[in-house]
């Protein structure tokens, strides 16, 4: 059987990937009295007197809600919340395996930003943090901004910020391999959705000075009329404040003379000849899934020195699972109220530093690295 057929058979055999397990014994009448009535009343009254004690006496301090509306599930598109549940279960088991965090899929049967926000606000007292997942842009930006502003627990859209952290971590090590500095290189990001814009902002936070983002209409510039929204406009203004030089309007024009290409867009956009127009020792992150913007062998043939993709069957997989277990673990342990730029930068450097001697074939650690989640969590707690 193919891996897809094996996966479907596994899901059917186990009827999903999650279950609830008790953390306390429940074998005797005394066990029951402590776990439930009458003993549980003491915990309830303690929290009623001091609400902060909920973090010590309940699951809240180790629990994350994984919230989706099913509008942008993996590379499958708007397939709906129920169809996204296998992905949310997968995220939850990754949390448990790598960070011992209990995460709970929350499916919202609405793609209205206000409904999503109000729903999450009402269920938030159960959880220590909110993980937004597979919500399409630009709605994801509004949902995250509103929840971050209106809740006193940290909120993170994984597709935006965990991806951005991994991109920055990989790029820091790739730049080390080719002997270039982030403030000197010209960076082209193709794709202005959640991952593209979040990565662009984090790279600017990290010191990048020369950066452009493209969407299907071309280079995003301040005041461009076609295909814009408030989030693209905000990025364009910020980027042009740092570097007002013209890069042209098309992908081919922007790519010419650039040092770094980051693709979070569509398969098969580039050929070896396009990479050849970049500077020597170019870096290519072709992260469209399952088929990248350019296959690694072709990017290397065009002169790229370091190539990464979103796939596990090529070297240098850019996988947001490298980040979200640890970044949420750190937020829970540190009782953080929000995720900041400093949080993300610290997490990116922590991931990058796990590779002591980066090479073209190894710029990121494996998701199975034994110290990964702990290292990221400690970095998050330190800021």
C-alpha angles and dihedrals in degrees: 000000000000120000088256092054091045090051093050091049091050092051091050094046095051097030091229133335105266138073137164117251126187118243092199132058117262104180104111141039088255091053090052092048091054097043096042135003131025099007097046090067090076091059090047093051092046091055091045089057095042114019092192088070089073086082091060102037104041144039093267096095093058101034133099129187113221102206125193140161091197094239099127108021113176106298091325098089128211100355097144136253099283092051088052094056095092089057093049090049088051091052089050095053090048089054091051096044099047105027106016088236119145110229126184126204112233114190117196117200094212136074094200110115094217092051091050092049095048093046093051092046090055095051097038096098088073095060141057095212141007122233112195113204139184096354112147124243135282091022090057091062093054093045093050094044093050096045092046089052097044103040129066093216126076119273124195132176101216096202089058109035108022087050091048092051092052091046091053093045092051093044093051090056094041090053088051090054094052096038098242132130125231093233092056104045129091110232126198119194116191111200126050100204128105098302096039098052094040091050091048093053093046092050089053089049088052093056106272111151104176113054138137132185123206132198129183089289094054134251113007109235132173111274096012107153105204123078096353132140134178093270095052090046092051091051094046092052092049094047095047091049086065100038121014096175117122119254096178124251107268133068092248091052094046093046094054108101094001124133102208134038118192114185124195096153135072137345123261099011097136139048133198089264090061092053089049089065090062123088121278113280092026121183120223124190104181101181106165109126136258091354114033126220087257129005115247095243091055094045090052090048088055091056104268113154097197126027129185132176139179092252129101094215093067129059118268103030112196098214123165088211084080088070119023099067092053099038092053092043089055092047092051095046092045093045089232118185096202145004112248135189087259090055092054095044091051091050092049093051091047091054093045093048091058086076102071095186112023119206133182088262096044121042098134134045123243118263084239093060102133096225099038103103093037092050093049092045092053091049091052092049091051095064 
